[in-house]
């Protein structure tokens, strides 16, 4: 059986936070010149990172590796408060490209710590987004437990008759997170959830789109990097919906063995994956005789303003 159709789904690819963070780096290169330092990969996609490095960006993991008095962009995933303080002491001009939806969780955790609440953070161990959020609590002298699975709920030691506030990483599996929240609520009946869900709109929309796509195709390809939490979650959602699913960065990584016995291929992309990589894969299947159609599962119109530090630098540079 040969592939007869390639079905893409919208929304896919860059979310508003990722688009904003990439533009921040590009604008900094224009305003300040090279080099521009980026603390941690600006987004978790190796193609995007390589493209920015080719333009003069330098990726570092430690503030200590950023030269004094230079310009540095802090990544979209957010950073612990101590990193900003370290940069200030070194005279570094920090442009904060943290996604506003991640910043929301930073604000929430600080507010709940000040209010003396027992907090549980649902996220992936070691993920840079969680390190930044939990760093807010640590700055205030509070250690917040991170829960990555239902089994880990058993380790929570808060008294069961007390209120517990739940916060989450923005890029989690919606279904898995619901299960963990239910387990926490079962242990702590007075659980409080934030008034607005922490899992971001783009994660929610893309996972919903993949569910629809998976019912119409035999195999789903997700463009994204292994380091991308939201891209990995899309693969899991497609598999849970009954389709074979694979994560790949580019058309060169397509394994012909994946396509054996398949007729229809579904294609989407994680929130940090560039659209031109999607288009290359579409063309790959069109060249093999497949028909291309697009499934629109939801509309997105979200945009974010640029960081205040960048606006200030733009004004000063125009004088």
C-alpha positions in Angstrom: 0.0 0.0 0.0 1.3 3.4 -0.9 0.7 6.7 0.9 -2.2 8.4 -0.9 -2.8 11.4 1.3 -1.0 13.7 3.8 -3.3 15.4 6.2 -1.9 18.4 8.2 -3.8 19.9 11.2 -4.1 23.4 12.4 -3.2 24.8 14.9 0.4 23.5 14.8 3.9 24.9 15.2 4.9 28.1 16.8 2.6 29.4 19.7 2.5 33.0 20.6 5.1 32.6 23.3 7.6 30.9 21.1 7.1 33.3 18.2 7.7 36.2 20.7 10.9 34.7 22.1 12.4 34.1 18.7 11.6 37.6 17.6 13.1 38.9 20.7 16.5 37.3 19.9 16.3 38.5 16.2 15.5 42.0 17.3 18.3 42.0 19.8 20.7 41.0 17.1 19.5 43.9 15.0 19.6 46.5 17.9 22.7 45.4 19.7 24.7 43.5 17.1 26.6 40.3 17.7 27.1 38.4 19.8 23.9 38.1 21.7 23.9 35.5 24.5 21.0 33.2 25.2 20.7 31.6 28.6 19.4 28.1 27.8 18.1 27.2 24.4 15.5 30.0 23.6 13.0 27.2 22.8 13.4 23.4 22.8 14.0 22.9 19.1 17.4 22.2 17.6 16.5 23.7 14.2 15.5 27.0 15.7 18.5 27.1 17.9 20.9 26.4 15.0 19.2 29.1 12.9 19.7 31.7 15.6 23.3 30.5 16.2 24.0 31.0 12.5 22.9 34.7 13.0 25.2 35.3 15.9 23.5 34.1 19.0 25.5 32.1 21.6 23.8 29.6 23.8 25.0 29.2 27.4 23.6 27.3 30.4 25.1 29.2 33.2 25.0 33.0 33.9 28.7 32.7 34.8 29.4 31.9 31.1 28.0 35.2 30.0 30.6 38.0 29.7 30.2 41.0 32.0 28.3 44.0 30.5 27.0 42.0 27.6 23.4 41.5 26.3 21.7 38.2 27.2 18.2 36.9 26.4 16.7 34.6 29.1 14.8 31.8 27.5 11.0 31.4 27.0 10.9 28.7 29.7 11.6 31.1 32.6 14.4 31.3 35.0 14.9 31.2 38.8 15.1 34.7 40.4 18.7 34.0 41.5 19.7 34.0 37.8 18.5 37.5 37.3 20.3 38.6 40.4 23.6 36.9 39.2 23.2 38.7 35.9 22.6 42.1 37.6 25.8 41.7 39.6 27.7 41.0 36.4 26.4 44.1 34.7 24.6 42.0 32.1 21.7 43.6 30.2 19.0 41.0 30.5 16.2 40.8 28.0 13.6 38.5 29.6 11.9 36.4 26.9 9.9 34.3 29.4 6.5 33.3 27.9 3.9 35.4 29.7 1.9 32.2 30.4 4.9 30.9 32.3 5.3 34.2 34.1 1.7 33.8 35.2 2.7 30.6 37.1 5.7 32.4 38.6 3.3 35.1 39.9 0.8 32.5 41.2 3.4 30.5 43.2 4.8 33.6 44.8 1.3 34.7 45.8 0.4 31.4 47.3 3.7 31.2 49.2 3.0 34.7 50.7 -0.5 33.4 51.6 1.0 30.5 53.5 -0.6 27.9 51.3 0.5 24.3 50.9 1.5 24.0 47.2 2.0 21.1 44.9 3.6 21.6 41.5 2.9 19.1 38.7 5.7 18.9 36.2 8.6 17.0 34.8 11.6 16.4 37.0 14.5 18.6 35.8 12.6 20.5 33.2 13.9 24.1 33.1 10.4 25.6 33.3 9.8 23.9 36.6 13.2 24.9 38.0 12.3 28.5 37.3 8.8 28.3 39.0 10.1 26.4 42.0 12.9 28.9 42.3 10.4 31.6 43.1 9.3 29.6 46.2 12.8 28.8 47.2 13.7 32.5 47.1 10.9 33.0 49.7 12.2 30.1 51.9 9.7 27.5 50.8 10.4 24.1 49.2 7.5 23.1 47.0 7.2 19.4 46.1 7.2 18.5 42.4 4.9 15.6 41.3 5.4 13.9 38.0 3.0 10.9 38.3 0.1 9.5 40.2 2.4 7.2 42.2 4.3 10.3 43.5 1.2 11.7 45.0 1.7 9.2 47.8 4.9 11.0 48.8 3.1 14.2 49.6 3.3 14.8 53.4 0.9 17.7 53.9 -1.7 17.0 56.6 -4.7 15.7 54.8 -7.2 18.0 56.4 -5.4 21.1 55.0 -5.9 23.1 51.8 -3.5 22.2 49.0 -3.0 24.5 46.0 -2.1 22.9 42.6 0.1 24.6 40.0 1.3 22.9 36.8 3.9 23.2 34.1 2.4 24.7 31.0 3.2 21.9 28.5 1.9 18.8 30.2 -0.4 16.1 28.8 -3.9 17.3 29.6 -5.3 13.8 30.3 -2.4 12.7 32.5 -2.5 15.9 34.4 -6.2 15.4 35.1 -5.5 12.0 36.5 -2.8 13.4 38.8 -5.1 16.2 39.9 -7.8 13.7 40.7 -5.4 11.7 42.8 -4.3 14.8 44.7 -8.0 15.8 45.3 -8.7 12.3 46.6 -5.9 12.6 49.2 -6.7 16.3 49.9 -10.4 17.0 49.5 -9.9 20.8 50.0 -7.6 21.1 47.0 -7.6 24.5 45.3 -6.8 24.9 41.6 -5.8 28.3 40.0 -8.7 30.3 38.6 -7.2 30.0 35.2 -5.7 26.7 34.0 -1.9 26.6 34.0 -1.6 24.3 31.0 -1.4 26.9 28.2 -3.9 27.4 25.4 -1.4 26.2 22.7 -0.8 22.9 24.5 -4.5 22.4 24.9 -5.3 23.3 21.3 -2.6 21.2 19.8 -3.4 18.1 21.8 -7.1 18.5 20.9 -6.1 18.8 17.2 -4.0 15.7 17.4 -6.9 13.7 18.8 -9.0 14.6 15.8 -6.2 14.0 13.3 -5.4 10.6 14.7 -8.9 9.3 13.9 -8.5 10.1 10.2 -5.0 8.7 9.4 -2.9 5.6 9.9 0.2 7.3 11.2 1.0 10.6 12.7 4.3 12.5 12.4 5.1 15.2 14.8 7.8 17.8 13.9 9.7 18.6 17.0 12.9 17.9 19.0 13.3 15.2 21.6 13.9 17.9 24.2 10.5 19.5 23.6 8.0 18.5 26.3 5.0 19.7 24.3 6.1 17.8 21.2 6.6 14.6 23.1 3.1 15.0 24.6 1.6 15.2 21.1 3.2 11.9 20.2 1.7 10.3 23.3 -1.8 11.8 22.5 -1.7 10.4 19.0 -0.7 6.9 20.3 -3.4 7.0 22.9 -5.9 7.9 20.1 -4.9 4.7 18.3 -2.4 5.9 15.6 1.2 5.0 15.2 3.2 8.2 16.0 6.8 9.4 15.6 8.7 12.5 16.6 11.2 13.9 14.1 13.1 17.1 13.5 13.2 17.1 9.7 12.2 15.2 6.6 15.6 13.4 6.5 14.5 11.5 9.6 11.5 9.8 8.0 12.0 6.0 8.3 10.5 4.2 5.3 9.6 1.4 7.6 7.1 3.6 9.3 5.1 3.9 6.1 4.8 0.2 5.2 1.1 -0.8 5.0 0.0 2.8 5.6 -2.4 4.9 3.4 -2.9 8.2 5.1 -0.2 10.2 7.0 -1.1 12.9 9.6 1.3 15.7 10.2 1.6 18.3 12.9 4.3 20.2 14.8 5.2 21.0 18.4 4.9 24.6 19.6 8.6 25.3 19.0 8.9 23.7 15.6 9.3 25.9 12.5 6.7 25.7 9.8 9.3 25.4 7.0 10.2 21.9 8.3 6.5 21.0 8.1 6.4 22.2 4.5 9.4 20.1 3.6 7.7 17.0 4.8 4.4 17.9 3.0 6.4 18.2 -0.2 8.1 14.9 0.4 4.8 13.1 0.3 3.4 15.2 -2.6 6.4 14.2 -4.6 5.4 10.6 -3.9 1.9 11.2 -5.3 0.0 11.9 -2.1 -2.8 14.5 -2.0 -2.5 17.2 0.7 -5.4 18.3 2.8 -5.6 20.4 6.0 -7.8 19.8 9.0 -8.6 23.0 11.0 -9.4 21.9 14.6 -9.3 25.4 16.2 -8.4 29.0 15.6 -5.7 30.9 17.5 -5.3 34.6 17.7 -3.1 35.1 20.7 -0.3 37.6 20.6 2.0 39.0 23.2 3.8 42.3 23.5 7.6 42.4 23.5 9.5 42.6 26.8 9.7 46.0 28.4 13.5 45.9 28.3 13.5 45.5 24.6 11.0 48.3 24.0 13.3 50.6 26.1 16.4 49.5 24.1 14.6 50.1 20.8 13.7 53.6 21.9 17.2 54.4 23.1 18.7 53.0 19.9 16.5 55.2 17.7 17.6 58.5 19.4 
